[in-house]
Amino acid sequence: MKNFLHYFSVFVLSVIICSSCANQLPPEGGKDDTDPPVFTYIFPRPNSTGIKGNKIIIKFNEYVDRRSFEESFFISPLPAKGFKFEWSGKEVEIVFDDNFERDRTYVIIIGKDLRDVRGGNNLSEPVAFAFSTGNKLDMGNISGKVFSDNYDRVKVLLYHIKDTSDFFPDPSVKIPGYVTQVTADGNYSFTNLPDGKFRLYAVTDEDRNNVYDPGIDNVALLPDDPVLTGDSISVSGLNFALNLPDTDIRSVDFLNNLKPDSAGYVFTNFSNDNNLITPFHRFYFYFENKFPDKRSIVENFHLTDTASGKIYTPVFNWVSDSLLEVFSSEPFEYNSDISVGFNVSPSEKYRESFKVYESEKFGKISGKILNEVSGTPVILKLYNLTDRGIIYTSVISDTSAFTIGNIIEGKYMLFAFRDENLEGSFDPGIVFPFKAPERFLIYDKDFEIKGNSSIENIILDF
């Protein structure tokens, strides 16, 4: 969520623009409606204090889809008793079964699923405002970013305990006190929080019930629980690794992205139309609805440089009976032409040629790791954001300096974690009973790698 002051400024501007036409219906016909609904009136007034009663009133400049509003509305902290929605034209009253609690700051969030009736236009970003029943607003803030391949239903759930010796509840059962949607680029922010200890979860809330549903929702955890006190009321940079661009070669999505050869016998991972590959390319061969003769494929497989005649030794990994991974035991030469071939069956043969990129297409990055722990390796993973099949991995131990070379041109994201369990893969933790993930970080900006260039002095501070 963007900074609250930004949203409040947008709200005030909207009131000024729309106050003169708030009671007008949209004309029949005319241009298509492409604008999202605008808030023309909010009670209690954002940032107001000393509020009493049990009612919130919101007016819009046009008719909104009532169900979308009711599903997008959230108040934090959640009142002990329920509330109901009472509609009248373009106005809705949210009436609570009991009065607001005394000396309490409430935050209202209307998510981006809210849409208008005429054009079906959604809010571009969630909208939030706060008010207090006491004489001041709580001013705590927690913010960060969720890294995912899709943000449509991603929410951040936040649980609060005043006594830091208490235990947090199970997020699959207990609705959190605070919920927010992420912005279009994954940012989130909680404002007007009280003092205390907090636990956060990033989830893909598939059924929009504001809890974590195991087996349905994806979830990501943080290695630490932030604490807000009078001396420290703002914590930023709490980033989640919800969906890293890892390639799960066993997934349906991976198989669906493989392309058939000219004969339609074999599906393979062409990264581009020119069959260009890196020196470390891994080939995947999928035999759809076929039962290939594994021995015949392995025994007749060739991996050859057609110009020099050099023969590369292939390494085989049968992922399943229908999916074969093959890579060379040594890197291919730059700018070489690689021929790959094998017999699928006595009557079906696979033959294909690939071109290895020139050396001028590769760059490197280097930097330093701070606060490393002796005996605990740090694993770096550099993800190509255009071609998910390109991932560079480097294990750093007994040193704080790192270099990753032979990086093909492109845009990359850098993820790093302490391999505390020495298993070589990231441990994301357990939701409940809670087990923290391995300490990780996501570099705060993407890299644009250029050929024959180097990005230096990257600092990874754990």
N, C-alpha and C positions, 0 to 999 in steps of 0.2 A: 504494500500500500504506500502511496506517495505521502509526503509530509502533510500533516493535518492542515497546516496553514494554507497549503496549496488548495486543498479541497474547500476550505472555508472561503477563500477568495473567490473560487469558482461559484460557490453558492451565492455569495453576496452579489456577484456580477449577474448571475441568473435571475435573482429577484428583481434587480433594477431593470433588466431587459424585458422580463416577462410580466411585471406587475400590471402593466396597462392592458395586457391581453389574456390574463389568467382565466377569465370567465368566458372566453370565446371558444366555440367549437371549430375544429379544422374545417375548411371549406370542402364542399363536395367536389370530387374530381380534382383537377389541377395536378401539380407535380407530385411525384411519389414522395412519401415521407421517408427520409433517410437519416433523421436526427433522433438520438436517444431521448428519453423523457428528461425533463428538467424539474428540479425541486424549486417550487416558488414560495413555499412557506414551511417552516419547521418550528414546532413547539415541543419541548422547551428550546429556547434560542441557544444555538451552539455556544459553548463556553460559559453559559449562565450558571449561577450559584443560587443557593437558598431555595431550590425548587421543592414544592410540595405537591401532593396529589397522587394520581395513579394513571395518568393519561399522557400519551404522545400523539401529536397531530402532524400529519405530513400532507401537503398539497402538491399537485403536479400541474404542469402546463398542458397536459393532454391525458387522455384515458390510458391507464396502464393495465397490463394483464395482472389481474388480482392474485392468481395463484403464483405467478413468478415473483411478485413482491413478497408474499407470505413465506415462500421458500427461501427468499434472499435476506429476509429480516433476521437480525440477531442482536440481542442486547447482552452486554457483559457488565458486571456479573449477572448470571441468569437468576431472576427472581425465584424465591422459594415456591411461590404459587404460580398458577398459569396466567395466561392473558388471551385476549381474543381480538379479532380485527373487525371493525365496524366501518363499512364503506358507504360513501355518498358521492357519486359522480367521480370527480378527480381527486377526492379527499379520502384519506383513511385515518381513523382513530385507532390506536393500539391501547386497549383498556386492560389494565392489570387487575387481578382479583384482589390485590391488597395494595396499600399505599407503598410508595418508594421507601426504602430504608433510610434512616437518618444518617447524616454524615457519610454519605456514600457517593462515589463518582461512578456514573454510568456511561458506557460507550455504546453508541448505536452504530451498527454496520449494515448497510444495504449492499448486497453483493452484486456483481456484474451480470448475474442471470436475470435481473429485473429488465423487462422489455415493455414497449408500448403496444397498444392494440392495433393501431392503424398500419404501421410498417414493420412490426416485430423487431424493432431496433433495441439492442441491449446496451446497457451502460458499458463504456469502454474500460472503466476501472471501478473497483468498489468505492463507496462513499462512506465516510465516517464522521461522527460528531459526538461531543461529550457534553454532559451537564452534571452538576453536583447538587445534592440535597443539603450539603453543609455549606460552610462559608468559604471553601476553597476547592480547587480541582486537584486530584492526584496528578502528578506530573512525570511518572515513570515511563520509560520508553524501551522497547526491545525491538530490534530490527535485524534483517539479514536478507538472504536470498535462497531460494530453492532451485537447485539445478535439476532439470527434468527435460524430457523430449517433448512434453505436451503439458500445458498449464490450464486446460479447460476446467477441470474440476479439482484442482489442487488447493487445499486449504492447510492452514497451520492451526493446530489445536494447542491451547495454552492452559495449563493447570497451575493453580496458585495455592500455596500454604503459607500462613502467617508464621507459624512455629516451625522453624527449619528442622526440628527433630521429628516432625510428623512424616507420614508416608504418603506418597502420591497414589491416587486411585488407578484402577485398571481402565485405560482409555477405550477398551472395547465395550465397556459397560457404562462408565460414568461420562455424561456430557460435560465438556470442559466449561470453565467459567468464561473463557474468552476464545473466540474463533474469528479468523479472517481469511479471505481469499487472497491469493497472490495476484500481482499485476501481470500484464501480458508478457513481461520479460522475467517473471519469477520473483520479483521483490515483494517483501512483506514488511509490515510494521504494526506494532501494538503501541498505542498511546494511552496516556492518562491511567497508568497502572499504579497500584498501591505498593508500599514496601512489602518485601517478602521474598520467598524462594519460588522459582517457576520451573516447570518442565514443559518442553515443547515437542510436538510431533508434526511432521509434514506428512499429509496423506492425500491420496487420490480418492476423494469422497464420492464413490460411484453412485451410491443411493441417496446422497445428500442428507444424511441423518446426523451429521456433526459428531460422529464417533468413528473409531477405527474398527472396521469389519475384517477380521482375519480371513484370508482366502479370497477376499473380494478387492480390498483396497491395498495399494502399495503404501509402504510407510518408510520413513527415514527418521533416525534419532540423532541426538547431539551427544558428544562425549562429556559435556558439563551442563549442570543446571545453573542458570544465571540467578543472581541474588541482587535485588534492588534495595538500597538503604538510603537514608537521608543524605549520605555523602556521595553516593553513586546511584543516580536515578536514570542512567541511560547506558544501555549495553547494545552495541552494534556488531555487525559482522558475524552473526550466528547463521552460518550457511549449512544447508542440508544437501546431501547427495542422494536425491530420491531416485533418479534414473540416470546413471552414468551411461555414456555412449558405448558400453561394452557390447561386443558381438557375441550373442548366445547362439552358437552354431547348431544347437539342438532345437531352437525355436522355430515355430511355423513362419514367423516374419522373415527369418533368415532364409529359409528354403524358398519362400515366395519371391525373394529378390534375386535368386539365381536365374540365369538366362540360358535357354536351350542352344545347343550347337546347331549348325546348319542342317544336320540330319534329324535333329530332334531326339537323338538317343540319350544325350547326357546334358545335364544342367550344370553350369559353372559360374564362377564369380568373376565375370568381366567387370573391372572397375571403370572402364570407359570404352567408347566406341572404337578406339584405336588399339585396343589390347595392350596398352602400356602398363608395365608393372615395375615395382621397385626391386632392388637386389635381394630383398628379404621376403618376396611375395609368397603367400601360401595359397595353393590351389585347392579348391573344393569341387568335388564331382558328385553329383546327386543323380542316382539312377531311379527315376520316378516309376513306380509300379513295375519294377524289374528286380530280379534276383541275380546280380552279376556273379560271374565266376571269379572270386577274389584271388585265387591262386593264379589264374591266367592273367589277370590284370597286373598283378605284382611282377610276375615273371617276364612279361612282355612290355613293361613300362619303360619308356625312354625319355630322357630330359637332356637335350643336347644343344650346344651352341652351333648353329648351322654354318657360321663363318669360319670359326677356328677348328671345329670338330671336337671341341672339348665336351666330354661326357660328365654330367653332374650326377652325384649319387642321391637318389630320392629317399626320403624318409616317409613311411606310410603310417597313417593313423585311421583305422576304421572307426568312425564316430558311431555308426550304426551299420546295419546290413545294407543300407542304401546310400550312405553318405561317407565319402572317403576324403580325408585331408592329406595333402602331399606337400612337402617343402624340401628344398635342397639342403644338403648337409653343409654347404658353404654358400656365401652370397654369389649371385650372378654378377658377371662383369657389366660395368656401365655400358650402355649403348649397344649391347649385344642382342642378337636375335636367337630366341629360345624356342625350340621345337618340343612339343609335348605330344606323346602318342601312346596308345595302348589298345588292346582288343577288348571290347565289351563282351563280345561273343564271337564264335567263328565267322558270323556274317556281318557283324557290326563293329566298325573300327572308329576310334576317336583320334583325330589329328588336328592340331591347332598350333599357330605360331604367335609368339609374343615379343614385344620390343621392350627392352629395359631402358628406363629413363637415362638421359645423359647426366654426367656428374654435376653439370652446371645447374641442375634442377634441385639440388639438395643444400640444406643449410644446417645450422646447429644452434643449440642453446646451452648456456652454462650459468652456474650461480653457486649459492651457498645455503646450507641448511643450518638454522639456528635452533638451539635448545634440543639438539639430538641427545638420545639416551644411549649410553655405552652398552654395547651388546644387543641393541635393538635396531635392526635394519630399517631404513626408510625406503619404501618402494614408490617410484615415480611412474605415473602413467600419463602419456601425452596422447590425447585423442584427436584425430582428424575430424573436424565438425562437418565436412562435406562427404567424405567417404568413410563410413563407419567400419570398414574393413581394415583401415590403417590405424594401428595403435603401436606406440613405442613404449617399452617398459624398461626401466633401469632400477637395479637394486643397489642402494648406497649403504655401505657399512664401513666402519673404522675410518671414516673421513667425513668432513662436512661439505666438501666441494663436490660438485657434480657436473657432468657434461653429457648431453645426448646429441649424437651426430647422425649423419645420413638421413635427415628428415626431409621428406619430399615437400615441395612447395605446397602451401595451403594454410588454412586457419585451424588453430589448435586450442584445446583446453587442457590445462595441467592439473592433475589430481595427485596428491601425495598422502601417504599414511604411514604411521609407525606399525611395522609388522610385529606387534607385541606377542602374538601367539606363534610366531615363526612358521606359519603355514603357507606364506607366499601369496595369499589372497586377502582382500579386505573383509574384516569381520564387522558386519553392520549392527551387531548387538541384538538384544532381545527386548521386545516391547513389554511383556509382563510375564513373570516377575522381571523387573527391569535389569538389563545388563547393558552397560554403555558400549557404544561401538569403539573400535580402535581410533585413537586420535588421528584426525585427518585435517587436511585443508585443501581448498580449491583456490588456485591463484586468482587474484581479483580482476584479471583482465585476460582476454584471449590473445594468442600470439598469431601474427601474420608472418609465416616463414617464407623467406625469399631465397632463391637459389644463390649459392656462393656468398651467403651472408651469415652473420652470427648475432644472436641476441644474448647479451652478457649481463652479469650482475643481478641475476634473479635471486631474490631473497625469500626463502621459505621459512617462516617463523612459526614454530610449533609452540 
